Amino acid sequence: MRRSIFGALSALLLLSLAPATGFAQDESEDDGSGGAATFEIDPAHTKIMARADHFGIGHAFVEFPEVSGTIEYNEDDITKSSINLTIKTGSLTSHQKKRDKHLKGPDFFNAKKYPEITFESTSVERVDDETLQVEGDISMHGNTETIAIKIKEIGSGKGPQGNFRRGFYTEFEINRLNFGIDWKPEAVDKMVRLILSMEGIEK
């Protein structure tokens, strides 16, 4: 049985360890149905964060706790797989109330006007035994951009309640100016790194 290595870790520990901890699915322990399956995002074991440089001095982080979506995973033909995610912009937290109010306001995400950030894949291909190349459209702040990212398959297996799970991890950068979020790039860098650690439960 595989268990997520991210569920019990803090955000900073996740960032420091995750890139080095990917591993291929162990077929001997895979009790899933095989073939095509739908996995529903488990928000309790999914972490979505954004990181940007602050005045070139340090990093500023935010989290988006409210996330939903599905992963259509076709083990026999990975090109028939897909990923769809929805993030509630208003769930944003930096754990600082004053900063959160600013980030949710018109200078940044404008959460009242644009309550969701979405990602919809358009193609999925296998790079190697543990890596997928995914292209798709990310929509945020009233704008949409096509991106290509590599997603690491962390593992798969039955959880403690007997449900079959798959875990994924990725990091990639976007230019926030492309989405019309253009407040003071000299203060908060225009390049934002998105960090996604996801678990899906087979439906």
C-alpha positions as CSV (number, residue, x, y, z in Angstrom):
1,M,0.0,0.0,0.0
2,R,1.3,3.4,-1.0
3,R,0.5,6.4,1.2
4,S,0.9,10.0,0.2
5,I,4.2,11.5,1.5
6,F,2.6,14.9,1.6
7,G,-0.5,14.5,3.7
8,A,1.2,15.1,7.1
9,L,4.0,17.5,6.1
10,S,4.0,21.2,6.5
11,A,4.0,23.4,3.4
12,L,7.7,24.3,3.7
13,L,8.8,20.7,4.3
14,L,6.7,19.7,1.3
15,L,8.5,22.2,-0.9
16,S,11.9,21.1,0.3
17,L,11.3,17.3,-0.1
18,A,8.8,16.9,-2.9
19,P,11.0,17.2,-6.0
20,A,13.3,14.4,-4.8
21,T,10.6,11.9,-3.7
22,G,8.7,10.9,-6.8
23,F,8.5,7.1,-7.5
24,A,7.0,5.0,-10.1
25,Q,3.8,3.0,-9.5
26,D,4.5,-0.4,-8.1
27,E,2.3,-2.7,-10.2
28,S,2.5,-5.5,-7.7
29,E,0.7,-3.3,-5.2
30,D,-1.7,-1.7,-7.6
31,D,-5.2,-3.0,-6.7
32,G,-7.0,-0.6,-8.9
33,S,-9.3,-1.6,-11.7
34,G,-6.8,-0.8,-14.5
35,G,-7.9,0.6,-17.8
36,A,-9.9,3.8,-17.7
37,A,-10.9,5.2,-14.3
38,T,-12.2,8.5,-12.8
39,F,-10.5,9.9,-9.8
40,E,-12.1,12.7,-7.7
41,I,-9.7,15.2,-6.1
42,D,-9.4,14.6,-2.4
43,P,-9.1,18.2,-0.9
44,A,-7.9,16.8,2.4
45,H,-4.8,15.4,0.7
46,T,-4.3,18.0,-1.9
47,K,-2.2,21.1,-1.5
48,I,-2.1,24.0,-4.0
49,M,0.3,26.9,-3.3
50,A,1.7,29.9,-5.2
51,R,5.1,31.5,-4.6
52,A,6.5,34.8,-5.8
53,D,9.7,36.7,-5.0
54,H,9.2,39.7,-2.7
55,F,11.5,42.6,-3.6
56,G,14.1,40.1,-4.6
57,I,14.7,39.5,-0.9
58,G,12.6,36.5,0.0
59,H,9.6,34.4,-1.1
60,A,5.9,35.2,-0.4
61,F,3.6,32.2,-0.3
62,V,-0.2,31.7,-0.5
63,E,-2.4,28.6,-0.3
64,F,-5.7,27.8,-1.9
65,P,-7.4,25.3,0.4
66,E,-10.7,24.9,-1.6
67,V,-10.0,22.8,-4.7
68,S,-12.1,20.3,-6.6
69,G,-11.9,18.4,-9.9
70,T,-11.4,15.1,-11.6
71,I,-8.6,13.1,-13.2
72,E,-9.6,10.7,-15.9
73,Y,-6.8,8.2,-16.0
74,N,-6.5,5.7,-18.7
75,E,-3.8,3.2,-17.9
76,D,-4.1,1.4,-21.2
77,D,-3.9,4.6,-23.3
78,I,-2.6,7.6,-21.4
79,T,-3.4,9.9,-24.2
80,K,-7.1,9.4,-23.4
81,S,-6.5,10.8,-19.9
82,S,-7.5,14.3,-18.8
83,I,-7.3,16.6,-15.8
84,N,-9.8,19.3,-14.7
85,L,-9.3,21.4,-11.6
86,T,-11.3,24.3,-10.1
87,I,-9.8,26.5,-7.3
88,K,-11.9,28.9,-5.3
89,T,-10.1,32.2,-5.4
90,G,-11.7,33.4,-2.2
91,S,-10.2,30.6,-0.2
92,L,-6.7,32.1,-0.7
93,T,-4.8,32.5,2.6
94,S,-1.3,33.7,3.4
95,H,-2.1,33.4,7.1
96,Q,-2.0,37.2,7.3
97,K,-5.5,38.9,7.3
98,K,-4.3,42.2,6.0
99,R,-2.3,40.6,3.2
100,D,-5.2,38.3,2.4
101,K,-7.6,41.2,2.0
102,H,-5.2,42.9,-0.4
103,L,-4.5,39.7,-2.4
104,K,-8.3,39.0,-2.8
105,G,-8.9,42.6,-3.8
106,P,-8.7,44.4,-7.2
107,D,-4.9,44.8,-7.2
108,F,-4.5,41.0,-7.4
109,F,-7.0,38.2,-7.8
110,N,-10.2,40.2,-7.5
111,A,-11.9,37.2,-5.9
112,K,-15.4,38.8,-6.0
113,K,-15.4,39.3,-9.7
114,Y,-13.3,36.2,-10.6
115,P,-14.3,33.6,-8.0
116,E,-12.6,30.6,-9.7
117,I,-9.3,29.6,-11.2
118,T,-9.6,26.6,-13.6
119,F,-7.4,24.2,-15.5
120,E,-8.6,22.0,-18.3
121,S,-6.1,19.7,-20.0
122,T,-6.2,19.4,-23.8
123,S,-3.6,16.6,-24.1
124,V,-1.7,14.1,-22.0
125,E,1.3,12.1,-23.0
126,R,3.7,9.8,-21.2
127,V,7.3,11.0,-20.8
128,D,8.7,8.1,-18.8
129,D,7.5,5.6,-16.2
130,E,6.7,8.3,-13.6
131,T,6.2,11.5,-15.6
132,L,3.3,12.9,-17.7
133,Q,3.5,15.8,-20.2
134,V,0.2,17.7,-19.9
135,E,-1.0,20.6,-22.0
136,G,-4.0,22.6,-21.2
137,D,-5.7,25.9,-20.5
138,I,-5.5,27.8,-17.2
139,S,-8.1,30.5,-16.7
140,M,-7.7,33.2,-14.1
141,H,-8.7,36.8,-13.6
142,G,-10.8,36.8,-16.8
143,N,-7.9,35.6,-19.0
144,T,-6.9,32.2,-20.4
145,E,-3.4,30.9,-21.3
146,T,-2.3,27.6,-22.7
147,I,0.5,26.0,-20.7
148,A,2.6,22.7,-20.9
149,I,3.7,21.1,-17.7
150,K,5.3,17.9,-16.5
151,I,3.4,16.0,-13.7
152,K,5.1,13.4,-11.6
153,E,3.1,10.3,-10.7
154,I,3.9,9.8,-7.0
155,G,2.2,6.5,-6.4
156,S,-1.0,4.6,-6.3
157,G,-2.8,2.1,-4.0
158,K,-5.5,1.6,-1.5
159,G,-6.0,4.1,1.3
160,P,-6.9,3.2,4.9
161,Q,-10.6,3.1,4.1
162,G,-10.0,0.7,1.2
163,N,-10.5,3.3,-1.6
164,F,-8.1,3.2,-4.5
165,R,-6.0,6.4,-4.9
166,R,-3.5,8.0,-7.2
167,G,-1.1,10.8,-6.3
168,F,0.5,13.5,-8.5
169,Y,2.9,16.4,-8.0
170,T,4.0,19.3,-10.2
171,E,5.6,22.7,-10.1
172,F,5.6,25.3,-12.9
173,E,5.7,29.0,-13.5
174,I,3.3,31.5,-15.0
175,N,3.6,35.2,-15.8
176,R,0.9,36.9,-13.8
177,L,1.0,39.9,-16.1
178,N,-0.4,37.7,-18.9
179,F,-3.6,37.4,-16.7
180,G,-3.9,41.1,-16.1
181,I,-2.6,40.8,-12.5
182,D,-0.1,43.6,-12.9
183,W,0.2,45.3,-9.5
184,K,3.8,46.5,-8.8
185,P,6.0,43.8,-10.4
186,E,9.0,45.6,-8.8
187,A,7.6,44.6,-5.4
188,V,6.0,41.2,-6.2
189,D,7.7,39.4,-9.1
190,K,5.7,38.9,-12.2
191,M,6.8,35.2,-12.4
192,V,4.7,33.1,-10.0
193,R,5.5,29.4,-9.2
194,L,2.5,27.2,-8.7
195,I,3.0,24.1,-6.6
196,L,0.4,21.3,-6.8
197,S,0.4,18.1,-4.7
198,M,-2.8,16.1,-5.5
199,E,-4.5,12.9,-4.5
200,G,-7.5,11.5,-6.3
201,I,-9.9,8.9,-5.1
202,E,-11.3,6.4,-7.6
203,K,-15.1,7.0,-8.1
